[in-house]
Amino acid sequence: MIFKPAEDVPHTAHLLVEVLLEAGLPPEVVQLVHGEGSVVGRALVEHVDVPVISFTGSTETGSAIGATCGRMHKRLSLEMGGKNAMIVMDDADLDLALDGVVWGAFGTTGQRCTATSRLILHDKVHDRFVQMLTDRAAKLRLGPGLDNKTDVGP
């Protein structure tokens, strides 16, 4: 795998690769490459020996990558500007669904591309679930991320 992170977070990517290597991943399995997406990312996407592309980022960039991969018959996975929904049906365990929504939306302070950002609720549970979520969210403690009493950090 060639890992080309966003240019504004190179250190995080470096730390992730260090953890993978410390966990025993052979060094030849993951290669870390830094640089601007318009230069380094484009070179990777357009290279004939790179058969699969996975991209997380903007819809505009993902669309351009998708067009290139389509022309080159490359396998592709895109996560572009996701607005990740959680669906709660009328037969759901509402307490379990609430735990999932709270973690999905507020876990890691919502700072991930897969954070829950919208709910699709069955009419039969809508009002009850919204009230449950409102009550739980009101009890979340905001504060320093290293404080054990903090539910949602910076």
N, C-alpha and C positions, 0 to 999 in steps of 0.2 A: 504494500500500500504506500502511496505517496500522499502525505498529509500536508496540504497547503492551507494554513489557517488565514483568517482575515488579517490584514496587515496591521490593524490596530490592537491586536491581542497576541503578539508573538510569544510572550513569556508564558502565558497560560498553556499554549500548545507545547512549548518546550517542556514544561513540568509534566504534562500528560504523557508525553513520550518517555520521559524519565521513569515515571511510575510504571508504564507498560514494560519497559526494559528491566526494571527492578523486579517485576512480577515474573520474569522469565521469558518474555516474548523474545525470540531470536532477533538480533539487530537487523538482519536482512529483511525482516517482514515489514517493518515500518520505516519509511524515510521521511524526514521532516524537511520541507522546503519553504523558505520565507520569500516574500516579495509582493509586489502589487498584483492584484487580481488581473488588471488589464494587461499585464506583461507576463508574469509567471503563470497565473491561472489560465490565461488564454493559451499559452504554450503547451500546458498540460492537456487542455481540452482538445486542442488541434493536433496533438502528436498522434501519429498513426499507431504507435505501440502502446498506447493507453486505451484499453478496451472498455473500461467502465468508469463512469463519472458519477460522483455523489456530491451534490451541491446544496448548501443551506445558505440562504441569503435573500436578497431582494428579488422581486418578481421580474424587474427589468433585466437584471443580469441572468437570472435563471432562464428567461425566455431566449436570450441570445445563446446561452449554453445549449438549451434544448434544440434550437435550430441547427447548431453546429453538429451536435451528436446525431440528430436525425439525418443530416446529409452524409455523415460518416458511418452510419449504422452502428453506433455505439450504444451499449446498455447505459441507462441513465436513471438516477433517482434525484428528484428535486423536492426541496422543502422551501417554498418561496413565500415569505410574508404571511406565514400561517396564522390563522385565527382559529385555534384549536377548540373544537366544541366537545363538550361532554353531554351525552344523551342520557336522560333519566326517564325511564318508562314507568307506567303505572304499577307494574308488579315488582319494581326494584326494592331492595333493602335500602330504605332511605338513609338510615344511619351510616351504612357502608358507603353509599353514594356520596353523602355529605363529607365523609373522611376523604374520599377520592377528590372531590371538588376542592376542598380546602387545601389539600396537599398540592393538587395540580395547579391551582391558581396562586397560592401564597408560598408554597414550598420553594426553597432557594430564592425567596423574595421575588418569584415570578421571572427571574432573569435566565430564562432558557427558551429556546425556540419552540419547545413543546408545551409551554405553560398554558393551562386552561384559560381561555380568554372569553368564552361565551358558553352559555348553557342552552340546551334544547330540552325542554321539559314537557312531559305529557300533561295535557289539560287537567287530568284527575289528580296530579300531584303538584302542579305548579304552585299554587298559593301556599300550601304547607311547606314545600321545599324551599321556596324563597324566604319564608319566615325562619325556617331552620338555619339557612345560610346566613341571613341577616343577624340572627342571634349569635351564631358562632363567630362570625367576622367581628362583631362588636367586642368580643372577649379576647381577640388576638392582641398580644402585647407587642408593641413596636419598641425597638431599642437596639443597643449595640449587638452585633452579630455574635460576639464571643460570650455574651451573658446568657447563662442557662435559662433565665426567666424570659428571654426574648423569643417570641414566636416568629416575628418578621423583622429582619435586620435591614440595614441600608442596601 
